[in-house]
């Protein structure tokens, strides 16, 4: 597997993780949503920064 294929697979994995996390958040009490959304937001920021090479 070349580097481009690995990056695409990694990005797809991240998308699946985010989708799973959003579904999990939806199943939780509303009082827990804010903290979970903040953690998910941080993960997305880190991922996007890594993709952009910032």
PDB file of N, H, CA, C and O in Angstrom:
ATOM      1  N   UNK A   1       0.852  -1.173   0.000  1.00  0.00           N
ATOM      2  CA  UNK A   1       0.000   0.000   0.000  1.00  0.00           C
ATOM      3  C   UNK A   1       0.900   1.240   0.000  1.00  0.00           C
ATOM      4  O   UNK A   1       1.779   1.367   0.852  1.00  0.00           O
ATOM      5  N   UNK A   2       0.682   2.157  -0.958  1.00  0.00           N
ATOM      6  H   UNK A   2      -0.032   2.054  -1.650  1.00  0.00           H
ATOM      7  CA  UNK A   2       1.521   3.344  -1.011  1.00  0.00           C
ATOM      8  C   UNK A   2       1.009   4.397  -0.032  1.00  0.00           C
ATOM      9  O   UNK A   2      -0.039   4.228   0.591  1.00  0.00           O
ATOM     10  N   UNK A   3       1.762   5.481   0.090  1.00  0.00           N
ATOM     11  H   UNK A   3       2.613   5.619  -0.417  1.00  0.00           H
ATOM     12  CA  UNK A   3       1.455   6.507   1.081  1.00  0.00           C
ATOM     13  C   UNK A   3       0.087   7.148   0.829  1.00  0.00           C
ATOM     14  O   UNK A   3      -0.653   7.398   1.781  1.00  0.00           O
ATOM     15  N   UNK A   4      -0.264   7.418  -0.430  1.00  0.00           N
ATOM     16  H   UNK A   4       0.336   7.215  -1.204  1.00  0.00           H
ATOM     17  CA  UNK A   4      -1.563   8.015  -0.736  1.00  0.00           C
ATOM     18  C   UNK A   4      -2.700   7.090  -0.301  1.00  0.00           C
ATOM     19  O   UNK A   4      -3.693   7.550   0.262  1.00  0.00           O
ATOM     20  N   UNK A   5      -2.559   5.814  -0.554  1.00  0.00           N
ATOM     21  H   UNK A   5      -1.752   5.440  -1.011  1.00  0.00           H
ATOM     22  CA  UNK A   5      -3.578   4.842  -0.163  1.00  0.00           C
ATOM     23  C   UNK A   5      -3.706   4.766   1.352  1.00  0.00           C
ATOM     24  O   UNK A   5      -4.809   4.640   1.883  1.00  0.00           O
ATOM     25  N   UNK A   6      -2.578   4.843   2.045  1.00  0.00           N
ATOM     26  H   UNK A   6      -1.681   4.945   1.614  1.00  0.00           H
ATOM     27  CA  UNK A   6      -2.590   4.816   3.505  1.00  0.00           C
ATOM     28  C   UNK A   6      -3.285   6.053   4.063  1.00  0.00           C
ATOM     29  O   UNK A   6      -4.048   5.952   5.024  1.00  0.00           O
ATOM     30  N   UNK A   7      -3.034   7.209   3.477  1.00  0.00           N
ATOM     31  H   UNK A   7      -2.414   7.292   2.696  1.00  0.00           H
ATOM     32  CA  UNK A   7      -3.667   8.445   3.934  1.00  0.00           C
ATOM     33  C   UNK A   7      -5.174   8.399   3.711  1.00  0.00           C
ATOM     34  O   UNK A   7      -5.941   8.827   4.573  1.00  0.00           O
ATOM     35  N   UNK A   8      -5.600   7.886   2.568  1.00  0.00           N
ATOM     36  H   UNK A   8      -4.977   7.538   1.868  1.00  0.00           H
ATOM     37  CA  UNK A   8      -7.034   7.774   2.277  1.00  0.00           C
ATOM     38  C   UNK A   8      -7.685   6.807   3.257  1.00  0.00           C
ATOM     39  O   UNK A   8      -8.772   7.082   3.766  1.00  0.00           O
ATOM     40  N   UNK A   9      -7.039   5.683   3.527  1.00  0.00           N
ATOM     41  H   UNK A   9      -6.156   5.459   3.113  1.00  0.00           H
ATOM     42  CA  UNK A   9      -7.573   4.711   4.476  1.00  0.00           C
ATOM     43  C   UNK A   9      -7.663   5.324   5.867  1.00  0.00           C
ATOM     44  O   UNK A   9      -8.642   5.106   6.580  1.00  0.00           O
ATOM     45  N   UNK A  10      -6.660   6.080   6.252  1.00  0.00           N
ATOM     46  H   UNK A  10      -5.865   6.257   5.673  1.00  0.00           H
ATOM     47  CA  UNK A  10      -6.653   6.736   7.557  1.00  0.00           C
ATOM     48  C   UNK A  10      -7.776   7.762   7.655  1.00  0.00           C
ATOM     49  O   UNK A  10      -8.459   7.843   8.676  1.00  0.00           O
ATOM     50  N   UNK A  11      -7.967   8.543   6.600  1.00  0.00           N
ATOM     51  H   UNK A  11      -7.412   8.478   5.770  1.00  0.00           H
ATOM     52  CA  UNK A  11      -9.031   9.548   6.577  1.00  0.00           C
ATOM     53  C   UNK A  11     -10.399   8.879   6.644  1.00  0.00           C
ATOM     54  O   UNK A  11     -11.296   9.369   7.330  1.00  0.00           O
ATOM     55  N   UNK A  12     -10.563   7.772   5.940  1.00  0.00           N
ATOM     56  H   UNK A  12      -9.834   7.374   5.383  1.00  0.00           H
ATOM     57  CA  UNK A  12     -11.828   7.040   5.981  1.00  0.00           C
ATOM     58  C   UNK A  12     -12.081   6.506   7.379  1.00  0.00           C
ATOM     59  O   UNK A  12     -13.215   6.514   7.858  1.00  0.00           O
ATOM     60  N   UNK A  13     -11.033   6.044   8.028  1.00  0.00           N
ATOM     61  H   UNK A  13     -10.112   6.037   7.639  1.00  0.00           H
ATOM     62  CA  UNK A  13     -11.149   5.540   9.389  1.00  0.00           C
ATOM     63  C   UNK A  13     -11.585   6.656  10.337  1.00  0.00           C
ATOM     64  O   UNK A  13     -12.420   6.439  11.215  1.00  0.00           O
ATOM     65  N   UNK A  14     -11.030   7.824  10.162  1.00  0.00           N
ATOM     66  H   UNK A  14     -10.351   8.000   9.449  1.00  0.00           H
ATOM     67  CA  UNK A  14     -11.385   8.963  11.002  1.00  0.00           C
ATOM     68  C   UNK A  14     -12.841   9.341  10.794  1.00  0.00           C
ATOM     69  O   UNK A  14     -13.550   9.645  11.754  1.00  0.00           O
ATOM     70  N   UNK A  15     -13.287   9.323   9.552  1.00  0.00           N
ATOM     71  H   UNK A  15     -12.711   9.077   8.773  1.00  0.00           H
ATOM     72  CA  UNK A  15     -14.692   9.629   9.255  1.00  0.00           C
ATOM     73  C   UNK A  15     -15.598   8.630   9.952  1.00  0.00           C
ATOM     74  O   UNK A  15     -16.611   9.013  10.537  1.00  0.00           O
ATOM     75  N   UNK A  16     -15.244   7.355   9.897  1.00  0.00           N
ATOM     76  H   UNK A  16     -14.421   7.043   9.422  1.00  0.00           H
ATOM     77  CA  UNK A  16     -16.051   6.325  10.569  1.00  0.00           C
ATOM     78  C   UNK A  16     -16.049   6.528  12.084  1.00  0.00           C
ATOM     79  O   UNK A  16     -17.082   6.358  12.731  1.00  0.00           O
ATOM     80  N   UNK A  17     -14.907   6.887  12.647  1.00  0.00           N
ATOM     81  H   UNK A  17     -14.068   7.026  12.121  1.00  0.00           H
ATOM     82  CA  UNK A  17     -14.826   7.146  14.088  1.00  0.00           C
ATOM     83  C   UNK A  17     -15.723   8.315  14.487  1.00  0.00           C
ATOM     84  O   UNK A  17     -16.410   8.260  15.508  1.00  0.00           O
ATOM     85  N   UNK A  18     -15.712   9.364  13.682  1.00  0.00           N
ATOM     86  H   UNK A  18     -15.154   9.409  12.853  1.00  0.00           H
ATOM     87  CA  UNK A  18     -16.542  10.534  13.964  1.00  0.00           C
ATOM     88  C   UNK A  18     -18.022  10.165  13.877  1.00  0.00           C
ATOM     89  O   UNK A  18     -18.813  10.562  14.733  1.00  0.00           O
ATOM     90  N   UNK A  19     -18.390   9.421  12.863  1.00  0.00           N
ATOM     91  H   UNK A  19     -17.748   9.099  12.168  1.00  0.00           H
ATOM     92  CA  UNK A  19     -19.782   9.003  12.720  1.00  0.00           C
ATOM     93  C   UNK A  19     -20.214   8.160  13.921  1.00  0.00           C
ATOM     94  O   UNK A  19     -21.311   8.342  14.449  1.00  0.00           O
ATOM     95  N   UNK A  20     -19.358   7.247  14.345  1.00  0.00           N
ATOM     96  H   UNK A  20     -18.467   7.099  13.916  1.00  0.00           H
ATOM     97  CA  UNK A  20     -19.662   6.413  15.503  1.00  0.00           C
ATOM     98  C   UNK A  20     -19.809   7.269  16.756  1.00  0.00           C
ATOM     99  O   UNK A  20     -20.733   7.076  17.545  1.00  0.00           O
ATOM    100  N   UNK A  21     -18.900   8.206  16.930  1.00  0.00           N
ATOM    101  H   UNK A  21     -18.148   8.363  16.289  1.00  0.00           H
ATOM    102  CA  UNK A  21     -18.949   9.089  18.098  1.00  0.00           C
ATOM    103  C   UNK A  21     -20.223   9.930  18.088  1.00  0.00           C
ATOM    104  O   UNK A  21     -20.850  10.101  19.133  1.00  0.00           O
ATOM    105  N   UNK A  22     -20.614  10.455  16.939  1.00  0.00           N
ATOM    106  H   UNK A  22     -20.104  10.317  16.090  1.00  0.00           H
ATOM    107  CA  UNK A  22     -21.842  11.243  16.856  1.00  0.00           C
ATOM    108  C   UNK A  22     -23.068  10.393  17.208  1.00  0.00           C
ATOM    109  O   UNK A  22     -23.976  10.865  17.890  1.00  0.00           O
ATOM    110  N   UNK A  23     -23.092   9.163  16.750  1.00  0.00           N
ATOM    111  H   UNK A  23     -22.354   8.779  16.195  1.00  0.00           H
ATOM    112  CA  UNK A  23     -24.189   8.266  17.109  1.00  0.00           C
ATOM    113  C   UNK A  23     -24.199   7.983  18.605  1.00  0.00           C
ATOM    114  O   UNK A  23     -25.260   7.915  19.226  1.00  0.00           O
ATOM    115  N   UNK A  24     -23.020   7.819  19.175  1.00  0.00           N
ATOM    116  H   UNK A  24     -22.158   7.874  18.671  1.00  0.00           H
ATOM    117  CA  UNK A  24     -22.915   7.572  20.611  1.00  0.00           C
ATOM    118  C   UNK A  24     -23.386   8.789  21.405  1.00  0.00           C
ATOM    119  O   UNK A  24     -24.089   8.654  22.406  1.00  0.00           O
ATOM    120  N   UNK A  25     -22.995   9.969  20.951  1.00  0.00           N
ATOM    121  H   UNK A  25     -22.424  10.079  20.138  1.00  0.00           H
ATOM    122  CA  UNK A  25     -23.426  11.201  21.616  1.00  0.00           C
ATOM    123  C   UNK A  25     -24.949  11.293  21.578  1.00  0.00           C
ATOM    124  O   UNK A  25     -25.577  11.656  22.572  1.00  0.00           O
ATOM    125  N   UNK A  26     -25.527  10.971  20.456  1.00  0.00           N
ATOM    126  H   UNK A  26     -25.016  10.676  19.648  1.00  0.00           H
ATOM    127  CA  UNK A  26     -26.975  11.040  20.299  1.00  0.00           C
ATOM    128  C   UNK A  26     -27.697  10.132  21.296  1.00  0.00           C
ATOM    129  O   UNK A  26     -28.809  10.436  21.728  1.00  0.00           O
ATOM    130  N   UNK A  27     -27.064   9.026  21.655  1.00  0.00           N
ATOM    131  H   UNK A  27     -26.160   8.779  21.305  1.00  0.00           H
ATOM    132  CA  UNK A  27     -27.669   8.073  22.578  1.00  0.00           C
ATOM    133  C   UNK A  27     -27.483   8.474  24.045  1.00  0.00           C
ATOM    134  O   UNK A  27     -28.075   7.852  24.927  1.00  0.00           O
ATOM    135  N   UNK A  28     -26.681   9.488  24.317  1.00  0.00           N
ATOM    136  H   UNK A  28     -26.200   9.994  23.601  1.00  0.00           H
ATOM    137  CA  UNK A  28     -26.391   9.917  25.689  1.00  0.00           C
ATOM    138  C   UNK A  28     -27.374  10.968  26.168  1.00  0.00           C
ATOM    139  O   UNK A  28     -28.142  11.538  25.393  1.00  0.00           O
ATOM    140  N   UNK A  29     -27.323  11.203  27.457  1.00  0.00           N
ATOM    141  H   UNK A  29     -26.699  10.740  28.086  1.00  0.00           H
ATOM    142  CA  UNK A  29     -28.122  12.275  28.046  1.00  0.00           C
ATOM    143  C   UNK A  29     -27.654  13.614  27.485  1.00  0.00           C
ATOM    144  O   UNK A  29     -26.469  13.806  27.213  1.00  0.00           O
ATOM    145  N   UNK A  30     -28.592  14.527  27.317  1.00  0.00           N
ATOM    146  H   UNK A  30     -29.554  14.371  27.537  1.00  0.00           H
ATOM    147  CA  UNK A  30     -28.271  15.845  26.758  1.00  0.00           C
ATOM    148  C   UNK A  30     -27.209  16.551  27.598  1.00  0.00           C
ATOM    149  O   UNK A  30     -26.392  17.298  27.059  1.00  0.00           O
ATOM    150  N   UNK A  31     -27.211  16.326  28.882  1.00  0.00           N
ATOM    151  H   UNK A  31     -27.875  15.719  29.319  1.00  0.00           H
ATOM    152  CA  UNK A  31     -26.234  16.971  29.764  1.00  0.00           C
ATOM    153  C   UNK A  31     -24.797  16.577  29.441  1.00  0.00           C
ATOM    154  O   UNK A  31     -23.865  17.286  29.821  1.00  0.00           O
ATOM    155  N   UNK A  32     -24.603  15.461  28.750  1.00  0.00           N
ATOM    156  H   UNK A  32     -25.360  14.885  28.442  1.00  0.00           H
ATOM    157  CA  UNK A  32     -23.265  14.994  28.384  1.00  0.00           C
ATOM    158  C   UNK A  32     -22.823  15.484  27.009  1.00  0.00           C
ATOM    159  O   UNK A  32     -21.646  15.370  26.665  1.00  0.00           O
ATOM    160  N   UNK A  33     -23.731  16.018  26.230  1.00  0.00           N
ATOM    161  H   UNK A  33     -24.687  16.111  26.509  1.00  0.00           H
ATOM    162  CA  UNK A  33     -23.429  16.375  24.842  1.00  0.00           C
ATOM    163  C   UNK A  33     -22.306  17.397  24.718  1.00  0.00           C
ATOM    164  O   UNK A  33     -21.396  17.217  23.910  1.00  0.00           O
ATOM    165  N   UNK A  34     -22.358  18.450  25.493  1.00  0.00           N
ATOM    166  H   UNK A  34     -23.098  18.596  26.150  1.00  0.00           H
ATOM    167  CA  UNK A  34     -21.378  19.531  25.347  1.00  0.00           C
ATOM    168  C   UNK A  34     -19.943  19.029  25.488  1.00  0.00           C
ATOM    169  O   UNK A  34     -19.088  19.322  24.653  1.00  0.00           O
ATOM    170  N   UNK A  35     -19.692  18.278  26.540  1.00  0.00           N
ATOM    171  H   UNK A  35     -20.387  18.039  27.219  1.00  0.00           H
ATOM    172  CA  UNK A  35     -18.342  17.770  26.777  1.00  0.00           C
ATOM    173  C   UNK A  35     -17.897  16.841  25.646  1.00  0.00           C
ATOM    174  O   UNK A  35     -16.751  16.901  25.201  1.00  0.00           O
ATOM    175  N   UNK A  36     -18.795  15.998  25.193  1.00  0.00           N
ATOM    176  H   UNK A  36     -19.727  15.950  25.554  1.00  0.00           H
ATOM    177  CA  UNK A  36     -18.464  15.058  24.120  1.00  0.00           C
ATOM    178  C   UNK A  36     -18.231  15.783  22.801  1.00  0.00           C
ATOM    179  O   UNK A  36     -17.319  15.436  22.052  1.00  0.00           O
ATOM    180  N   UNK A  37     -19.062  16.797  22.514  1.00  0.00           N
ATOM    181  H   UNK A  37     -19.803  17.079  23.122  1.00  0.00           H
ATOM    182  CA  UNK A  37     -18.865  17.581  21.293  1.00  0.00           C
ATOM    183  C   UNK A  37     -17.530  18.326  21.325  1.00  0.00           C
ATOM    184  O   UNK A  37     -16.845  18.421  20.307  1.00  0.00           O
ATOM    185  N   UNK A  38     -17.166  18.850  22.485  1.00  0.00           N
ATOM    186  H   UNK A  38     -17.723  18.774  23.312  1.00  0.00           H
ATOM    187  CA  UNK A  38     -15.882  19.551  22.610  1.00  0.00           C
ATOM    188  C   UNK A  38     -14.716  18.603  22.312  1.00  0.00           C
ATOM    189  O   UNK A  38     -13.778  18.972  21.606  1.00  0.00           O
ATOM    190  N   UNK A  39     -14.776  17.393  22.846  1.00  0.00           N
ATOM    191  H   UNK A  39     -15.538  17.093  23.420  1.00  0.00           H
ATOM    192  CA  UNK A  39     -13.711  16.411  22.609  1.00  0.00           C
ATOM    193  C   UNK A  39     -13.658  16.025  21.134  1.00  0.00           C
ATOM    194  O   UNK A  39     -12.579  15.890  20.559  1.00  0.00           O
ATOM    195  N   UNK A  40     -14.818  15.852  20.533  1.00  0.00           N
ATOM    196  H   UNK A  40     -15.695  15.962  21.001  1.00  0.00           H
ATOM    197  CA  UNK A  40     -14.873  15.508  19.114  1.00  0.00           C
ATOM    198  C   UNK A  40     -14.344  16.661  18.255  1.00  0.00           C
ATOM    199  O   UNK A  40     -13.625  16.439  17.281  1.00  0.00           O
ATOM    200  N   UNK A  41     -14.701  17.871  18.619  1.00  0.00           N
ATOM    201  H   UNK A  41     -15.286  18.051  19.410  1.00  0.00           H
ATOM    202  CA  UNK A  41     -14.215  19.045  17.900  1.00  0.00           C
ATOM    203  C   UNK A  41     -12.687  19.122  17.954  1.00  0.00           C
ATOM    204  O   UNK A  41     -12.039  19.409  16.948  1.00  0.00           O
ATOM    205  N   UNK A  42     -12.123  18.868  19.122  1.00  0.00           N
ATOM    206  H   UNK A  42     -12.649  18.635  19.940  1.00  0.00           H
ATOM    207  CA  UNK A  42     -10.664  18.890  19.273  1.00  0.00           C
ATOM    208  C   UNK A  42     -10.017  17.832  18.377  1.00  0.00           C
ATOM    209  O   UNK A  42      -9.008  18.094  17.723  1.00  0.00           O
ATOM    210  N   UNK A  43     -10.604  16.645  18.353  1.00  0.00           N
ATOM    211  H   UNK A  43     -11.424  16.432  18.884  1.00  0.00           H
ATOM    212  CA  UNK A  43     -10.071  15.563  17.518  1.00  0.00           C
ATOM    213  C   UNK A  43     -10.107  15.954  16.044  1.00  0.00           C
ATOM    214  O   UNK A  43      -9.147  15.715  15.312  1.00  0.00           O
ATOM    215  N   UNK A  44     -11.206  16.550  15.611  1.00  0.00           N
ATOM    216  H   UNK A  44     -11.986  16.744  16.206  1.00  0.00           H
ATOM    217  CA  UNK A  44     -11.323  16.987  14.217  1.00  0.00           C
ATOM    218  C   UNK A  44     -10.310  18.078  13.887  1.00  0.00           C
ATOM    219  O   UNK A  44      -9.718  18.067  12.808  1.00  0.00           O
ATOM    220  N   UNK A  45     -10.105  19.017  14.801  1.00  0.00           N
ATOM    221  H   UNK A  45     -10.585  19.026  15.678  1.00  0.00           H
ATOM    222  CA  UNK A  45      -9.118  20.081  14.564  1.00  0.00           C
ATOM    223  C   UNK A  45      -7.725  19.492  14.414  1.00  0.00           C
ATOM    224  O   UNK A  45      -6.976  19.884  13.519  1.00  0.00           O
ATOM    225  N   UNK A  46      -7.376  18.554  15.283  1.00  0.00           N
ATOM    226  H   UNK A  46      -7.985  18.236  16.010  1.00  0.00           H
ATOM    227  CA  UNK A  46      -6.048  17.930  15.203  1.00  0.00           C
ATOM    228  C   UNK A  46      -5.892  17.174  13.883  1.00  0.00           C
ATOM    229  O   UNK A  46      -4.845  17.240  13.238  1.00  0.00           O
ATOM    230  N   UNK A  47      -6.921  16.474  13.502  1.00  0.00           N
ATOM    231  H   UNK A  47      -7.771  16.420  14.026  1.00  0.00           H
ATOM    232  CA  UNK A  47      -6.871  15.703  12.254  1.00  0.00           C
ATOM    233  C   UNK A  47      -6.719  16.619  11.054  1.00  0.00           C
ATOM    234  O   UNK A  47      -5.884  16.371  10.183  1.00  0.00           O
ATOM    235  N   UNK A  48      -7.518  17.676  10.999  1.00  0.00           N
ATOM    236  H   UNK A  48      -8.196  17.878  11.706  1.00  0.00           H
ATOM    237  CA  UNK A  48      -7.440  18.603   9.874  1.00  0.00           C
ATOM    238  C   UNK A  48      -6.093  19.326   9.831  1.00  0.00           C
ATOM    239  O   UNK A  48      -5.552  19.573   8.753  1.00  0.00           O
ATOM    240  N   UNK A  49      -5.565  19.658  10.985  1.00  0.00           N
ATOM    241  H   UNK A  49      -6.005  19.457  11.861  1.00  0.00           H
ATOM    242  CA  UNK A  49      -4.248  20.296  11.022  1.00  0.00           C
ATOM    243  C   UNK A  49      -3.186  19.366  10.463  1.00  0.00           C
ATOM    244  O   UNK A  49      -2.275  19.807   9.762  1.00  0.00           O
ATOM    245  N   UNK A  50      -3.298  18.086  10.769  1.00  0.00           N
ATOM    246  H   UNK A  50      -4.038  17.728  11.338  1.00  0.00           H
ATOM    247  CA  UNK A  50      -2.339  17.091  10.268  1.00  0.00           C
ATOM    248  C   UNK A  50      -2.442  16.919   8.758  1.00  0.00           C
ATOM    249  O   UNK A  50      -1.432  16.742   8.076  1.00  0.00           O
ATOM    250  N   UNK A  51      -3.654  16.971   8.245  1.00  0.00           N
ATOM    251  H   UNK A  51      -4.474  17.115   8.799  1.00  0.00           H
ATOM    252  CA  UNK A  51      -3.858  16.843   6.800  1.00  0.00           C
ATOM    253  C   UNK A  51      -3.277  18.036   6.073  1.00  0.00           C
ATOM    254  O   UNK A  51      -2.632  17.891   5.034  1.00  0.00           O
ATOM    255  N   UNK A  52      -3.508  19.217   6.626  1.00  0.00           N
ATOM    256  H   UNK A  52      -4.032  19.335   7.469  1.00  0.00           H
ATOM    257  CA  UNK A  52      -3.027  20.446   6.008  1.00  0.00           C
ATOM    258  C   UNK A  52      -1.541  20.660   6.231  1.00  0.00           C
ATOM    259  O   UNK A  52      -0.921  21.494   5.571  1.00  0.00           O
ATOM    260  N   UNK A  53      -0.964  19.899   7.169  1.00  0.00           N
ATOM    261  H   UNK A  53      -1.467  19.221   7.705  1.00  0.00           H
ATOM    262  CA  UNK A  53       0.451  20.046   7.464  1.00  0.00           C
ATOM    263  C   UNK A  53       0.767  21.318   8.233  1.00  0.00           C
ATOM    264  O   UNK A  53       1.875  21.847   8.148  1.00  0.00           O
ATOM    265  N   UNK A  54      -0.213  21.804   8.982  1.00  0.00           N
ATOM    266  H   UNK A  54      -1.114  21.374   9.051  1.00  0.00           H
ATOM    267  CA  UNK A  54      -0.009  23.047   9.731  1.00  0.00           C
ATOM    268  C   UNK A  54       0.669  22.807  11.036  1.00  0.00           C
ATOM    269  O   UNK A  54       0.915  23.751  11.787  1.00  0.00           O
TER     270      UNK A  54
END
